[in-house]
Amino acid sequence: MPQLSGLNLLSGLSIAAVLVVPAAAGSFPTPTAPNSAAFLPITQVLVFGKNSRRSAEEFAAEEKLSVKDVKRAHAASGLVECGEAHGAGQLTLVGNVITTAAHVFYDERGNLRGASCTFAIEMEGRSVRVPVDLTSIKAGSTNPYAFPAVHDWAVAKLTKSVVDVTPYQLSDSVQPQSPIEFVARGHIDWGDGRRMSMEACYLHDQLSVGKEGTREFSFDCETGDGASGGAVLMGEDQMQLGAILVGWRSNKPYRAVPFSPTHYNFAVSIEGAFRTAVLDAAKKMVAGQR
């Protein structure tokens, strides 16, 4: 979905070159094997004045919460790994349905990034990996780099359900100028791309509306390469999944400058066809258990 607006799709184990285009600049990742990372530029992290990402331990301390409770509450956040690329994703509604960005699954040519993909989470210090059923993927576009960002969403089923983890539930309402939390694994510069980062920030302006009912919003949490598809949480308890991270746009991508109309991250709301796809996948999962 690269367009002249300068879109950066935050996926993969790679860092891409910066494009300089009218009004904004961005980068387009090309997944690269981990052992080539030493030859790549510094990983891009879009920062708004200062980097406010926190580990679960730091977030719990600042909010005066139990670290164990915080980790348990967000255990549904994980990594979607496809071939040599990865993005963020999360269990949604039920234990075998995940939400993420479409470009986590599909590359610049509209091809699947790997012959197989897995979803990985951390449970009480141990890693749990479950294969993704690639035939189950429902996406706003299977060629996301060729279409506007508002279509860059995906829902998929796992080959088996993850037990003892509480999936995120869906938000009833997604509104601009609302407080949110951004929770994701996958930032390349953050704990080898696996450690969970958390941050409280704001959902800002509605930028566009997709024909399938999804909406694109700007927001001001810090994000980095590899975290595409991560959870934008809202509601009174900041635990309802309302949108997923897709990318960033900036005319100063390598500087820590304030959030503005030319320096922001953006997310796609779980509404319309995106929401329907999640509900349909969850219903089929529940029906299959009977």
C-alpha positions in Angstrom: 0.0 0.0 0.0 2.8 2.5 -0.6 1.3 5.7 -1.9 2.6 9.2 -2.4 1.7 10.1 1.2 4.8 8.3 2.4 3.4 5.3 4.2 5.5 3.2 6.5 4.2 -0.3 7.2 5.8 -1.4 10.4 6.4 -5.1 9.7 9.2 -7.5 9.3 12.7 -8.2 10.6 14.1 -5.4 8.5 14.6 -1.7 8.2 14.0 -0.1 4.9 15.3 3.1 3.3 13.5 6.3 3.8 11.5 7.8 0.9 11.4 11.5 0.5 8.1 12.5 -1.0 5.8 15.5 -1.0 4.3 16.4 2.4 5.7 13.3 4.2 8.3 10.7 4.3 8.2 7.0 5.2 9.8 3.7 4.7 8.7 0.4 3.1 10.1 -2.7 4.9 11.4 -5.6 3.0 11.7 -8.6 5.4 15.3 -9.7 5.8 17.0 -12.6 7.5 18.0 -11.8 11.1 21.7 -12.3 10.5 21.7 -9.5 8.0 20.6 -6.9 10.6 24.1 -5.7 11.2 24.3 -4.3 7.7 21.0 -2.3 8.0 20.4 1.3 9.2 19.2 2.0 12.8 15.7 0.7 13.3 13.0 3.3 12.9 11.0 4.3 15.9 8.6 7.2 15.5 9.0 9.4 18.6 6.9 12.3 19.8 9.3 14.4 21.9 10.4 11.5 24.0 10.2 7.8 23.8 7.4 6.8 26.3 7.2 3.1 25.7 7.4 1.1 28.9 8.0 -2.6 29.7 5.3 -4.4 31.7 7.3 -4.0 34.8 7.8 -0.2 34.3 4.2 0.3 33.4 3.0 -1.6 36.4 5.2 0.5 38.7 4.1 3.8 37.3 0.4 2.9 37.5 0.9 1.2 40.9 -0.4 -2.1 39.5 0.7 -5.7 40.1 3.3 -6.8 37.4 1.8 -10.3 37.5 -1.7 -8.9 36.9 -0.5 -6.7 34.0 1.3 -9.5 32.3 -1.7 -11.8 32.7 -4.2 -9.2 31.4 -2.1 -8.7 28.3 -0.9 -12.2 27.7 -3.1 -12.2 24.5 -0.6 -9.9 22.8 1.8 -11.8 20.7 3.9 -12.1 17.5 2.7 -13.2 14.1 5.8 -14.8 12.4 5.7 -15.5 8.7 8.9 -16.7 6.9 11.6 -14.1 7.8 9.1 -11.4 8.8 7.1 -10.7 11.9 4.4 -8.3 13.1 2.3 -8.0 16.2 -1.1 -9.6 16.7 -3.5 -10.6 19.5 -6.0 -13.2 20.5 -9.4 -11.6 20.0 -12.7 -12.7 21.4 -11.7 -16.4 21.6 -8.6 -18.5 22.0 -7.9 -19.3 18.4 -8.7 -16.1 16.5 -6.1 -13.3 16.0 -6.2 -9.8 14.6 -3.3 -8.0 12.9 -2.5 -5.9 9.9 -2.8 -7.5 6.4 0.8 -6.6 5.5 2.0 -8.8 8.3 0.8 -11.7 6.1 1.2 -10.3 2.6 4.3 -8.7 1.0 4.7 -5.9 -1.5 3.7 -8.2 -4.4 0.6 -9.5 -2.6 2.2 -12.9 -1.8 2.1 -14.6 1.5 5.3 -13.8 3.4 5.9 -17.5 4.2 4.7 -21.0 3.4 3.7 -21.2 7.1 3.0 -18.6 9.8 2.9 -19.0 13.6 1.4 -17.0 16.5 3.7 -16.8 19.5 2.9 -15.5 23.0 4.5 -15.5 26.4 2.8 -17.3 29.3 4.3 -17.1 32.7 7.8 -16.9 31.3 7.4 -19.6 28.7 6.9 -19.3 25.0 3.8 -20.8 23.3 3.7 -21.1 19.5 0.7 -22.1 17.5 0.5 -22.4 13.7 -1.8 -20.0 11.8 -4.4 -21.6 9.5 -3.5 -19.7 6.3 -6.7 -20.8 4.6 -8.7 -18.9 7.2 -7.2 -15.4 6.6 -9.8 -12.7 5.9 -8.3 -9.4 5.0 -9.3 -5.9 3.9 -6.8 -6.5 1.0 -4.5 -9.4 0.1 -2.3 -6.8 -1.7 -2.2 -4.2 1.1 0.8 -2.2 -0.3 -1.3 -1.3 -3.3 -4.4 0.1 -1.5 -5.1 2.8 1.1 -4.2 2.1 4.7 -7.8 1.7 5.8 -8.0 -1.7 4.1 -4.9 -3.0 5.9 -6.5 -5.4 8.4 -6.6 -9.1 8.8 -8.3 -11.8 10.9 -7.0 -15.4 11.0 -7.7 -18.6 13.0 -5.1 -20.7 14.7 -4.9 -24.4 14.2 -5.7 -24.9 17.9 -7.0 -22.8 20.7 -4.6 -21.2 23.3 -5.9 -22.0 26.7 -5.4 -20.2 30.0 -5.1 -16.8 28.3 -7.9 -14.2 28.2 -8.4 -12.8 24.7 -9.1 -9.2 24.2 -12.8 -8.2 23.7 -13.9 -5.7 21.2 -14.6 -2.1 22.0 -18.2 -0.9 21.5 -17.2 2.5 20.2 -14.1 4.0 18.6 -14.0 7.8 19.0 -11.4 10.4 18.1 -9.7 12.4 20.8 -9.9 9.5 23.2 -7.4 8.1 25.7 -5.9 4.7 24.7 -3.2 2.3 25.5 -1.0 0.8 22.8 0.2 -2.7 23.7 2.4 -4.7 21.3 5.3 -7.1 20.9 7.5 -6.9 17.9 9.4 -3.6 18.1 12.8 -4.6 16.6 14.7 -2.3 19.0 12.8 -3.6 22.1 13.9 -6.9 23.7 15.0 -8.6 20.5 11.6 -7.9 19.0 9.8 -10.0 21.5 9.4 -8.0 24.7 6.0 -6.4 25.2 5.9 -2.6 25.2 3.0 -0.6 26.7 2.2 3.1 26.6 -0.8 5.4 27.4 -1.5 8.0 24.8 -4.4 9.4 22.7 -6.3 8.5 19.6 -6.5 11.7 17.6 -8.2 12.6 14.3 -10.2 10.4 11.9 -8.2 10.4 8.6 -10.3 8.3 6.2 -13.2 5.8 6.0 -13.1 2.6 4.1 -16.0 1.3 2.0 -16.1 -1.7 4.3 -16.8 0.5 7.3 -13.3 0.7 8.8 -11.8 4.0 9.7 -8.2 5.3 9.9 -7.1 7.4 12.9 -3.9 9.1 13.9 -2.5 8.5 17.3 0.6 9.5 19.4 2.0 6.4 21.0 5.6 5.6 19.9 5.8 2.7 17.5 8.7 0.9 15.7 9.4 -1.5 12.9 7.9 -4.9 13.6 5.0 -3.8 15.7 2.4 -3.5 12.9 -0.9 -5.1 14.0 -0.5 -4.3 17.6 -3.4 -3.5 19.9 -4.9 -0.1 20.3 -6.9 -0.5 23.5 -9.7 1.8 24.8 -12.7 1.9 27.2 -12.8 2.8 30.8 -10.4 0.1 31.8 -8.3 0.5 28.6 -8.7 -3.2 27.9 -11.1 -3.2 24.9 -9.6 -3.7 21.5 -10.7 -0.9 19.2 -8.1 -0.7 16.4 -4.7 -2.1 15.2 -1.5 -0.3 14.3 -0.7 0.0 10.6 2.1 2.5 10.1 3.4 6.0 10.4 3.8 9.2 8.3 6.4 11.8 8.9 8.3 14.6 7.3 10.9 14.3 10.1 11.0 10.5 10.6 14.4 10.4 12.3 13.8 13.2 14.8 12.0 13.3 18.1 9.4 16.0 17.4 5.9 16.7 18.7 2.9 14.9 17.3 1.5 16.9 14.4 -0.4 16.5 11.1 2.9 15.7 9.4 4.3 13.4 12.2 2.0 10.7 13.5 1.3 7.0 13.7 -2.0 5.6 12.4 -4.4 2.8 13.2 -7.3 1.1 11.5 -10.5 0.6 13.6 -12.1 -2.8 14.1 -15.4 -1.8 12.6 -17.5 -2.8 9.6 -16.2 -5.8 7.6 -13.2 -6.1 10.0 -15.5 -6.5 13.0 -17.8 -8.9 11.1 -14.8 -11.0 10.2 -13.7 -11.3 13.8 -17.2 -12.1 15.0 -17.7 -14.8 12.2 -14.4 -16.4 13.0 -15.2 -16.5 16.7 -18.6 -18.0 16.1 -17.2 -20.7 13.9 -14.7 -21.5 16.6 -17.3 -21.8 19.3 -19.6 -23.8 17.1 -16.7 -26.2 16.4 -16.3 -26.9 20.1 -19.8 -28.2 20.5 
